[in-house]
Amino acid sequence: LTRDKSGEDATVHQSNQGATMRLLLPLSRKLLSSPMLAYRACTLCMVLCSFGALINNNMRLTRAIQQQENWNSLPGWNVTSLTTKEEDGNQIETQVKEHQDAIVYLTGPDIYRPGRKQCPTLLHSLSSLARHFSVPDPTSVPVVMILSDANLDNRTRAKIVQASPFPVQFHLDVPFSKTEDEPDEIPVTHEGVAYKRMCAFWFKYFFELGFLPNYVMRMDTDSCITSDLPSNPFEAMRERKLDYMWYSTFHEPANMIVDLKNFTESHPGNPNTDHANDPSLLFDTGNGNMRVFSTNLEWFFIPAFRRPEVVEWKQQVMDSNGIYNHRWGDAPLRTLEATKFFNTSAVARYCNFAYTHSVWAPFLPCDPKEDIHQSPARKGQIKNENGTIVGSITYGWETILKRA
């Protein structure tokens, strides 16, 4: 087909097509008459195609690395700038972080292990952000990769940058290995040492990192957003002056919270508010379970978790060794600190979008008028160590307190 205006141009194109056919027809006859020649030609084509794909992939990774370097050179990127303002005739220098929002992952060197999960890998998770989380200025919301292991080569980092819709920072200098709070001997119960260190990290050490902005969205590497977010969650937190937002809840089995209720009652902390909830209402006295926030997707106002009374209680938890001895997870501990130390008006649910995590049943967007929603438990059920079903539905924040 041609769109030439003149018949002369069309004639030229037709003559070029004819010349091409005169070259290809004899070649095709030779290939058909000689199977070995055809085999060699096909092999050559496959080699050339593979070589071309390899070159193209390397070029894409090179562009991703260059993109990372460009992002790192942005003014104020990953640094704290000094601004000067005038008060009462005096010049006062204040430190202001250029980025107020961030999405944070904790990841290791193995980012490709799919397993039997709804959201197989970190790259799938990042791709879900690209599809369903849009902001006017993508460079304003960095993705922070906290590395639990140094073995993340440049090629793997380039793949992460390539999959991410936002600029990426990599941080290795984090306290994920043995810390001073960790006992010399850790019983191997329910989970291994690495999992318990992860719980300790998300409960305490994460909030001690100096490079965090004010508002942070935490995602696990096997978590995917599967429908468009209804709004910018960071803006929602700022507008409502929230300290914490959560997506879902579940029942933590009794064998995972051994002695946690007694600890909570004996270590009430010093809440600086008269409008918090009673944490004892979270424990189900019928079977010993606890209703908790699911922490694989959550949002923080970081300064709220650095308040002196919160930090003091966190250290009391670490001194008890409950995380290492009883496998207290970051989910029940987060639920307790949000219940103890934050006003009820500063904790809200953000869930009007679809979401998947690990092998849990997929979540549908929640109905703001309905508190009860689908359980995040595997196959819709929660079982204890004896295989007995101990929970099948989960409740919204207000419903937790009302029903208890």
Stockholm file with secondary structure:
# STOCKHOLM 1.0

chainA/1-404         LTRDKSGEDATVHQSNQGATMRLLLPLSRKLLSSPMLAYRACTLCMVLCSFGALINNNMRLTRAIQQQENWNSLPGWNVTSLTTKEEDGNQIETQVKEHQDAIVYLTGPDIYRPGRKQCPTLLHSLSSLARHFSVPDPTSVPVVMILSDANLDNRTRAKIVQASPFPVQFHLDVPFSKTEDEPDEIPVTHEGVAYKRMCAFWFKYFFELGFLPNYVMRMDTDSCITSDLPSNPFEAMRERKLDYMWYSTFHEPANMIVDLKNFTESHPGNPNTDHANDPSLLFDTGNGNMRVFSTNLEWFFIPAFRRPEVVEWKQQVMDSNGIYNHRWGDAPLRTLEATKFFNTSAVARYCNFAYTHSVWAPFLPCDPKEDIHQSPARKGQIKNENGTIVGSITYGWETILKRA
#=GR chainA/1-404 SS CCCCSSHHHHHHHHHHHHHHHHHHHHHHHHHHHCHHHHHHHHHHHHHHHHHHHHHHHHHHHHHHHHHHHHHHTSTTTTSEEEEEEEETTEEEEEEEESCCEEEEEEECSCCCCCCSCSSCSHHHHHHHHHHHCCCSCGGGSCEEEEESSSCCCHHHHHHHHHHCSSCEEEECCSCCSCCTTSCSCCCCCSSCHHHHHHHHHHHTGGGGCTTCCSEEEEECTTEEECSCCSSCHHHHHHHHTCSEEESCEEEECGGGSTTHHHHHHHCCCCCSCSSCCCGGGGBCTTTSCEEEECTTEEEEEGGGGGSHHHHHHHHHHHHHTHHHHHCCCHHHHHHHHHHHHSCGGGEEECCCSCEEETTBCCBCCCCTTCCCEECCSBTTCEECTTSCEEESEECCHHHHHHHC
#=GC SS_cons         CCCCSSHHHHHHHHHHHHHHHHHHHHHHHHHHHCHHHHHHHHHHHHHHHHHHHHHHHHHHHHHHHHHHHHHHTSTTTTSEEEEEEEETTEEEEEEEESCCEEEEEEECSCCCCCCSCSSCSHHHHHHHHHHHCCCSCGGGSCEEEEESSSCCCHHHHHHHHHHCSSCEEEECCSCCSCCTTSCSCCCCCSSCHHHHHHHHHHHTGGGGCTTCCSEEEEECTTEEECSCCSSCHHHHHHHHTCSEEESCEEEECGGGSTTHHHHHHHCCCCCSCSSCCCGGGGBCTTTSCEEEECTTEEEEEGGGGGSHHHHHHHHHHHHHTHHHHHCCCHHHHHHHHHHHHSCGGGEEECCCSCEEETTBCCBCCCCTTCCCEECCSBTTCEECTTSCEEESEECCHHHHHHHC
//
